[in-house]
Structure formats: structure tokens, C-alpha cells
Amino acid sequence: MSVDAIVHTEFPKGYTVLFGADGNVIMAPQSFEHSSTIKSMQ
């Protein structure tokens, strides 16, 4: 997947998206509570 493709992709809400060095895209479900906790810590 190219950088342009990643920049223009809309990933679903509620998922954490990670990009591996080898080009893999990893999507993990994330709850609203988890998201709120992370945002408050930032």
C-alpha cells in the first residue's frame, strides 16, 4: 500500500490502525471508553 493510498483511506471509527514496517496494516477494535481514556491522557 502506497503512502498516497493510506492518506486517502477512511478507516472505520472505533478501530486503531497500525502500520507495520513490512507494509502490513493492522486494525484492532477499540471501545469508546478506551478512546476517551487515551485522549484524556494526551
C-alpha positions as CSV (number, residue, x, y, z in Angstrom):
1,M,0.0,0.0,0.0
2,S,1.5,3.3,-1.0
3,V,1.6,6.4,1.2
4,D,-1.0,8.2,-1.0
5,A,-3.4,5.3,-0.6
6,I,-3.0,5.4,3.2
7,V,-3.5,9.1,3.3
8,H,-6.7,9.0,1.3
9,T,-8.2,6.0,3.0
10,E,-11.0,6.5,5.5
11,F,-10.7,3.8,8.2
12,P,-13.8,2.8,10.2
13,K,-14.4,4.6,13.5
14,G,-13.8,2.5,16.6
15,Y,-10.6,0.9,15.2
16,T,-7.0,1.5,16.0
17,V,-4.9,1.3,12.8
18,L,-1.2,0.4,12.9
19,F,1.2,0.2,10.0
20,G,4.0,-2.3,10.1
21,A,7.5,-1.7,8.7
22,D,6.9,-4.5,6.2
23,G,3.7,-2.8,4.8
24,N,1.1,-4.7,6.8
25,V,-1.9,-2.8,8.1
26,I,-3.3,-4.0,11.4
27,M,-6.7,-2.9,12.6
28,A,-7.8,-3.6,16.1
29,P,-11.3,-2.8,17.6
30,Q,-11.2,-0.1,20.2
31,S,-14.1,0.8,22.6
32,F,-15.3,4.3,23.2
33,E,-14.2,4.1,26.8
34,H,-10.6,3.2,25.7
35,S,-10.5,6.0,23.2
36,S,-11.7,8.5,25.8
37,T,-9.1,7.3,28.3
38,I,-6.3,7.7,25.7
39,K,-7.5,11.2,24.7
40,S,-7.7,12.4,28.3
41,M,-4.1,11.2,28.9
42,Q,-2.8,13.0,25.9
